Amino acid sequence: MSDLPCQCGFGEEYFTIEGGRSVCTVCGATVTGRLTGVFDQAPPEEPSAKRVLVVDDQPFFRQRIGDILARRRYEVLEAGAGLEAVRLLAQAIRAAETRPAERVSLALLDLNMPGLLDGFQTLGVLKAMDEDLPVIVLTASPPTPELLRTLGQLKARKYLNKSSKHLDELLLRNLEHV
């Protein structure tokens, strides 16, 4: 029996939840064994509105993701560029010092963005600003081993394909434990 959680070995960190089972986003195999990260955290004791930073240069996807999150009562902050995302997170961090409800509890980030900061650079800066901020990469980029290694080094929580025809379900099921 292999010590790997799936066929390729990336499934422990890069998986999605489909039909009640965890599936590796690289090889498509069922992920077995102990999953680290998001499932180790206890759910919050008291339900509260979570603030989610959605970073994507395409207004259509920001709107689509915002609509999905709003149906579940998430408060959505939108950024169309990496630098804008950094500014919004900085404002939220400052505001949360006196008003904890202003804290951003999750970021959804596209990788392919034009501007001063691409998605990888934005991820690095966001994690440098708040190392505990869970960041889910939501992109159409194919999940190559090199890409997933880079995302792991930058401490992204998950990789999800935003081109999925079941984006609503995929996103909401993966947010349940974040």
ABEGO torsion letter per residue (X at the ends): XBABABAAGAAAABBBBBGGBBBBAAAGBBBBEBBBEAAABBBBABBBBBBBBBBBABAAAAAAAAAAAAAAGBBBBBBABAAAAAAAAAAAAAAAAABAAABBABBBBBABBBEABBAAAAAAAAAAABAABBBBBBBABBBBAAAAAAAAAAGBABBBBAABAAAAAAAAAAAAAX
